[in-house]
Amino acid sequence: MPQLLDNIFWHSLSGAHACYAAGEGQSRRYAQGFSPILGFEDAEHPDFNALLPYCDRGEHFYCADWQGPQPEGWQIHVEKTMFRMHWDGAMPADVSNDKGEHFVLRALNQTDAEQALELAILTNPGPFGLRTIELGEYLGYFIGERLIAMAGERSYAPPYREVSGVCTHPDFQGQGLARRLMHRIIQRQLLADEIPFLHVMSHNTAAHELYLRMGFKDYCETAVRVVSRV
């Protein structure tokens, strides 16, 4: 089913995640509060006008798989490329919570939403909103009540489920926390007969190489833009 990965955000927003979407016809967005991502049935010729009633001025959105000219009434702020990768490895080995008594591993819940957003703003793992942790399972390492690392699930177009929001507070990087969380998320997905996939910016060579070593495989390198209404 590689065609799903060709336009994964549309298939998520118009399918399994339609309940989290706003828009109609051939154009959708994740509703306010979730990750600011757009999806279009025709990714190469997106109908931005159809989204005008659903997007406020000042909101910035990520739009993938589109390289056409800037549409009237919209502004392109960022234009880069990213790798879309899918799992091609074996089941990750079991990861026990052996990081010491100061680290607590648990699932995130709504009381953690503000901390998750603050960590995402600090580390910039990709588009993230206050309600993003509602899109799937999110796991985190805590010291007391302080969230220091997390990883979870974002877009979903069965059988593909995205691994996303992977980040660690700068004070605790280099200890393998995010990778251990990713292994747990990937295990859960594989046991549910889902196929993990993720995105990584093309310039982030270290992360890209890490994901290749973990068992992910490049599916494509595609455009990603950040846009807003004028």
Sequence and secondary structure as in RCSB ss.txt:
>XXXX:A:sequence
MPQLLDNIFWHSLSGAHACYAAGEGQSRRYAQGFSPILGFEDAEHPDFNALLPYCDRGEHFYCADWQGPQPEGWQ
IHVEKTMFRMHWDGAMPADVSNDKGEHFVLRALNQTDAEQALELAILTNPGPFGLRTIELGEYLGYFIGERLIAM
AGERSYAPPYREVSGVCTHPDFQGQGLARRLMHRIIQRQLLADEIPFLHVMSHNTAAHELYLRMGFKDYCETAVR
VVSRV
>XXXX:A:secstr
 HHHHHTHHHHHHTTTTGGGEEEETTEEEE TTS  BEEESSTTS   GGGGGG  TT  EEEES  S   TTEE
EEEEEEEEEEEE S         S TT EEEE  GGGHHHHHHHHHHH  SS  TTGGGGS  EEEEETTEEEEE
EEEEEEETTEEEEEEEEE GGGTTSSHHHHHHHHHHHHHHHTT EEEEEEETT HHHHHHHHHHTEEEEEEEEEE
EEEE 
